[in-house]
Amino acid sequence: MSANLPVSYDPRHLRRLWEGKVWLILTGLCLTLGIASLLFFSVPPIQQADLRLYDWMQNGRRTPPRSGLPVLVGIDEESLAAYGQWPWPRYRLALLIGRLQQQGAEVIALDFLMPELDRTSPEVIRFERRRDNVDPTLPALAAGQDSNSQRLAEVLGEGKTVLGYYLNFSGANVSAREQPPPKTPEGMVLTRAPGSTDKWPKPGGAIRSLPQLTASASAEGFTNALHDIDGTLRRVPLLQPYNGNVHPSLALSALLLSSPDRSLKINKEDSETSLWWNNKRIPLDESGNLLVDFRQTQPAFPYVSARDVLDGRYASGSLKGKIVLLGAWAKGLGDAHSTPSGHVLNGLEIHATIIDNIAAGTFISRPGWARGAELFAVLFLGALSTLLLSRAGATLSLLAVLAGTAGCFWAGRQLLVSQGLYLSPLLPMLTTVVTALVLSLFKYSIEARKVRQRTKALVEAQDTIIHSMSALAEARDKETGGHILRTQHYVEILAKQLAHTPKYVDLDESTIDLLAKSAPLHDIGKVGIPDSILHKPGKLTDDEYAIMKAHTLIGAEALTKVIGGACHPENNDFLTLAKQMIVSHHEHWDGTGYPHGLRGEEIPLAGRLMALADVYDALISRRVYKQGYSHPQVMELILQNSGVQFDPDVVAAFMEKNEEFLKVSQSFSDEAEPEAEHVQHA
């Protein structure tokens, strides 16, 4: 049984429609694959945008409960004003650390380096020792040591202390002193899964404190920080391979010293690296870095001025069980780091945040499956957007783009805020936006091409109808189609010339085109004139001439009815100009013309142009009842009637372009045919 196809079924139309959609779909899929490939390449603009998006999402993360473990002790402006410029003599640092130990500090971590001897002069040392009630006698020391450093070393050995050092990744060991490897917390045991640290960067050397200080401290920890390409600190290394072993950072060393559990285990499962300590899983990236979960409220940790500690203004026992981070706090002394929230934090605050993250068990991680999930999101949203945009209209497409973009951002933010998982929504968002933009432009270009084709077809059909109607009138008048073409070109030549004059500067190309199209209709009203008059071989009587003159009104009335039914503004413009040309092309500049006896610029421009074009063609064309005038004769007659029958401006335009008139008359010349209406009837 055969199916009955609808009457409107057109296989060619369906094929063209399908071909357009195929190109849209192929373009969308290619865009999707191109964006997906960005997941596997480092493109700086994409990286920077991704980092900014991460910052915006992280700033909405709630501040989790804090551990209360770290306390900051800063050598600030107030301390420097009271005790002198930095660096302080190391005996004063020994006093400061001793006071902190007396107040119950569990661990004291020093966030500064002391790689050289204390260069303070003996006289100043004695003066300050007397002022601080310290024995001014300087003990005999071995070469390469000094009393201040020795005093500090003694105090460091009296409690749990961590000295900071800096790992140098330039490839050279900058330390001139031979030292054993950096000291790790006593009892620290590290196990690693095979290949877990293969991709971690390897330093070439380290800048450390004096051997007499490092020997007395409980442990050492590196203080290196990482900055992304935009200069913002978002991640820090917790462990670094050096000299064949893996060493902890300053923050991790302090944590290990504060806990009886000093066993560390590095796991690597399904491309995810993690550090296990004290029953906590600490997520690391493939380079051993921790994404820092910055606290949103500032100040995030208790702060004490070093002066208050030295002056005894800090309550005894108030630091019991705390990890004290000691370092330079005054502006210009300590290191400062830009963070995702926009705050600039001191290095002490960075170490404190790391300690708090681990102690409180709050982490941000980028799981190993994150890239796969992002790839799936890009491909899925790209395919979905392509299918929607290939079928939907502009409104639905816009809603789909907004929904897709907002949905990606919301989902990524929720995962980060509530679960601490970072999956970048940037490329999925970019997929929906770019796909929508490009496919919309593609659809617009396709539709624009279709509109141009339809418009061209309509214009051609319109021109055909105009010429057919004109030919109908000309057929009854026994004139030829050459008259239609010639007058059309004459009007166009005159209008273009007038457009170059200041008075007619508003005569644009579109209006000129409409004037030229209107020209073939100027005698359409002759279809309403009786054949006895229209075809009369002799001179018309006054009554017959009056009837003949009515062809202008007949044509105008017909156009008026057509204008009333026109719905497109451009069609109205064309028909209005055509009506003006029909009704006024026999008006004279001096007011002696017909049908209304208009004068001067009361006559529409369309009529003034056709008046000269019609007369020129009637005079220069050869007919069976007359020989045509020569071009110079016609020029002279038209010039004589300037300001009488014709608009002087139009005559001036004709005189400028008279040679083009002659070329047109020769290009579209007629064979001699009988014509009833003489020049006076035209």
Number of C-alpha atoms within 10 A of each C-alpha: 3 4 5 6 8 7 6 6 9 10 9 9 10 11 11 11 11 12 12 16 18 13 15 23 20 12 16 27 20 15 20 26 16 12 20 21 12 14 16 9 10 9 10 11 9 15 17 14 14 15 20 16 18 21 17 13 22 22 18 14 19 12 15 15 12 17 14 16 21 30 21 23 25 22 23 20 19 15 20 16 10 10 16 12 11 13 15 14 20 22 22 18 21 20 17 22 27 20 18 27 24 15 19 18 24 22 27 28 28 25 23 19 16 20 17 13 15 17 11 14 9 12 10 11 17 16 13 17 16 12 10 12 9 12 9 16 9 12 9 9 10 7 6 10 16 19 19 21 22 19 17 24 22 17 22 25 15 14 21 21 28 29 29 25 25 19 20 16 13 11 11 11 14 14 13 8 10 7 12 10 13 22 18 20 25 12 12 16 12 16 13 14 12 10 10 19 21 12 10 17 13 18 18 15 18 20 18 26 21 19 19 16 22 26 18 21 25 25 24 30 30 27 24 17 18 14 14 12 11 13 11 19 21 22 20 22 21 25 25 23 16 17 14 8 11 15 24 24 25 27 29 22 31 31 24 23 24 20 10 11 15 18 14 17 15 22 21 18 10 8 13 17 23 23 21 16 17 14 9 14 17 21 22 27 19 18 17 24 21 25 21 21 24 24 21 17 10 8 10 16 18 12 15 17 19 28 22 15 21 19 11 11 10 18 10 15 13 13 21 17 16 19 27 29 25 24 23 23 22 17 11 8 15 19 17 18 20 16 19 22 17 11 12 15 17 20 22 26 22 21 24 21 21 27 23 25 24 21 17 16 16 21 21 21 23 19 18 15 13 15 15 12 14 19 21 14 19 26 19 15 22 29 22 17 26 27 16 17 26 22 12 14 12 14 8 13 21 17 11 20 23 14 12 21 20 14 15 22 18 14 14 20 26 17 14 22 19 10 14 18 18 21 23 24 23 22 22 26 23 18 30 26 20 17 26 24 16 15 23 19 12 17 20 13 12 14 13 12 12 12 12 12 12 12 12 12 12 12 12 12 12 14 15 12 12 18 20 15 17 22 23 16 23 22 14 16 21 17 20 19 19 19 20 22 18 24 28 22 19 27 28 22 22 27 26 18 17 20 17 13 13 8 10 14 10 12 16 12 12 9 15 19 15 20 26 24 22 25 31 28 24 30 25 23 24 25 20 18 20 14 12 9 19 23 16 15 14 10 14 19 10 9 9 17 15 13 16 21 19 19 22 25 20 20 23 25 16 13 21 14 10 14 18 10 10 13 9 9 9 12 14 16 16 18 24 20 21 25 25 21 30 29 27 29 28 28 25 24 24 17 16 15 16 18 17 14 16 19 18 18 10 13 23 18 19 27 26 29 28 28 26 26 25 23 20 24 25 21 19 21 21 17 19 12 13 14 12 16 17 12 17 12 13 18 17 10 15 21 18 13 17 18 17 17 23 22 24 18 18 23 23 16 20 27 16 12 16 19 12 15 23 17 11 18 23 13 11 13 18 16 10 15 13 15 18 21 20 16 12 10 14 15
